[in-house]
């Protein structure tokens, strides 16, 4: 775990070329356009689509305004330093609508559900599920065979670089809409109740809940039955 420390992330973002990627539908005399390097085109006849950074695309469109009859631009980021990751690199189940930035580690057979947001430097262990709308901030660490409930937030910490990230050990269940603040360490096999706000470390094999969260009990057979994870959901 912790393959990318805070200073490495800061250096990555600081040195990255900031980009404003755009997609432009164009119509006109496309065969007469002199397309510069940095713009990728998919033209057929008098219509097509081009992709590139706005710093290159904008002057190109202006210079060729007389040859372009009409255009429609799509833009989802401005001066972005961290692109979205290439999902094909992971041996995991990643559902549509998940937002995963570059420099994120995801273990085998993990599951990332719709609407989850995973920031740079976060790490997710094998077999863990990040449920709908959960947020893993920068450098958040999740162990193996965990379940991070819908709408839960693991606070991110990139600055100051000396701060510790959230650490979730193996076999932990975090309930829906729980919030775990930066620097908190949740021990192996623990359960964090739904809606809890966790400000302090959680001991292994304990149940915590409330705002702020406090220990409710130790894990027992009844708790294990109610928090059992289903391996079938993690099969590829």
Helices and strands as residue ranges (DSSP letters): H 6-15, E 21-28, G 30-32, E 39-44, E 47-53, H 54-63, E 68-75, G 87-89, E 93-94, E 99-100, E 105-106, E 111-112, E 117-118, E 123-124, E 129-130, E 135-136, E 141-142, E 147-148, E 153-154, E 167-168, E 173-174, E 179-180, E 185-186, E 191-192, E 197-198, E 206-209, E 214-218, H 221-226, G 231-234
